[in-house]
Amino acid sequence: MSNSEYIPPEVWTWEAPSGGQFASINRPTAGATHDRELPVGKHPLQLYSLATPNGQKVAIMLEELLERGHSGAEYDAWPIRIADGDQFSTGFVEINPNSKIPALVDRSGPEPVRIFESGAILLHLAEKFGEFLAPSGPARAETLSWLFWQMGSAPFLGGGFGHFFVYAPSRQEYPINRYAMEVKRQLDVLNRRLADSEYIAGPDYSIADIAIWPWYGGLTLGRTYEGADTFLATHEYEHLVRWARQIDARPAVRRGRIVNKLTGEPWEQLHERHDASDFELRTQDKLGAADERESVADDAIYR
Ligand SMILES: N[C@@H](CCC(=O)N[C@@H](CS)C(=O)NCC(=O)O)C(=O)O
């Protein structure tokens, strides 16, 4: 790929991988590529995910619900290795026709219910357990506004900035400038909000914080896209930094963010989660074996 001007043909065709990470699994069609059923564990909720920012949201929510004593939120978390194409198995496509993690199957009722899209999963769980979302009124409206803000905004951070800063075959000024500008604007939106409010949607911790923190908190804490915190001067957003650290210290967040994490330090990799004791007993430092199969960082993938 070169920086020379691209003259689009009249009709686009898929002729060759575009280059960059993930090019080998990118394709312009949907649907399954191979037959494989998903595993099912013993708990009412089955999570199929990976510890990317989108994946972390759901595991954090489930750990927060367990922290509040909701035993019905017990879950099995199965890793979906998106770099290997697990999201294109028949089993996964049945629960998410869009082939993206996270996806949840709620087996607590007479029939299993599939839920895909992280925002829909957070809403489902918040309503099911009556937590982290006011049942009505202005507080609910504010929380949903910020939840949907995240759904619309993070693709600019991940699919735009992160892609061109880290995953594209070469670094190019135009797209990096364009998305850095937008991400800086988003950081300012959050910083101004958090100057006036302890949490994103008001005085109470909510699914808005759970959705936004893995992306914008991760970036601010220097965990997402190496060098991006310095490049974007995230330390200048002091209220955002305060909030990012505050959420990071929550026990449920400390647990949730390492669920289905396949890379990083061995102590922060819990490949599968089936029991609360797994955080003590089954992280990779305890099992003493790195997962050789995962070669691509799972902490900020957004293709
Ligand atoms: N809007 C979706 C985005 C999900 C998403 O983009 N997931 C990425 C990982 S962060 C994925 O599964 N990518 C695999 C692929 O694109 O094939 C959500 O919030 O759940």
The ligand as an SDF file (V2000), in Angstrom:
LIG
                    3D

 20 19  0  0  0  0  0  0  0  0999 V2000
  -20.8190   -2.6630   18.7580 N   0  0  0  0  0  0  0  0  0  0  0  0
  -20.2630   -3.9110   19.1700 C   0  0  0  0  0  0  0  0  0  0  0  0
  -18.8090   -3.9710   18.7890 C   0  0  0  0  0  0  0  0  0  0  0  0
  -18.2080   -5.3540   19.0290 C   0  0  0  0  0  0  0  0  0  0  0  0
  -16.8340   -5.5030   18.4010 C   0  0  0  0  0  0  0  0  0  0  0  0
  -16.4260   -4.6930   17.5550 O   0  0  0  0  0  0  0  0  0  0  0  0
  -16.1260   -6.5560   18.7980 N   0  0  0  0  0  0  0  0  0  0  0  0
  -14.8050   -6.8070   18.2210 C   0  0  0  0  0  0  0  0  0  0  0  0
  -13.7950   -6.9580   19.3440 C   0  0  0  0  0  0  0  0  0  0  0  0
  -13.7010   -5.4860   20.3190 S   0  0  0  0  0  0  0  0  0  0  0  0
  -14.8360   -8.1310   17.4630 C   0  0  0  0  0  0  0  0  0  0  0  0
  -15.4420   -9.0810   17.9040 O   0  0  0  0  0  0  0  0  0  0  0  0
  -14.1620   -8.1930   16.3310 N   0  0  0  0  0  0  0  0  0  0  0  0
  -14.0740   -9.4030   15.5530 C   0  0  0  0  0  0  0  0  0  0  0  0
  -14.3070   -9.1700   14.1060 C   0  0  0  0  0  0  0  0  0  0  0  0
  -14.5190   -8.0110   13.7060 O   0  0  0  0  0  0  0  0  0  0  0  0
  -14.2540  -10.1300   13.3330 O   0  0  0  0  0  0  0  0  0  0  0  0
  -20.4580   -4.0810   20.6860 C   0  0  0  0  0  0  0  0  0  0  0  0
  -20.4230   -3.0670   21.3870 O   0  0  0  0  0  0  0  0  0  0  0  0
  -20.6640   -5.2150   21.1430 O   0  0  0  0  0  0  0  0  0  0  0  0
  1  2  1  0
  2  3  1  0
  2 18  1  0
  3  4  1  0
  4  5  1  0
  5  6  2  0
  5  7  1  0
  7  8  1  0
  8  9  1  0
  8 11  1  0
  9 10  1  0
 11 12  2  0
 11 13  1  0
 13 14  1  0
 14 15  1  0
 15 16  2  0
 15 17  1  0
 18 19  2  0
 18 20  1  0
M  END
$$$$
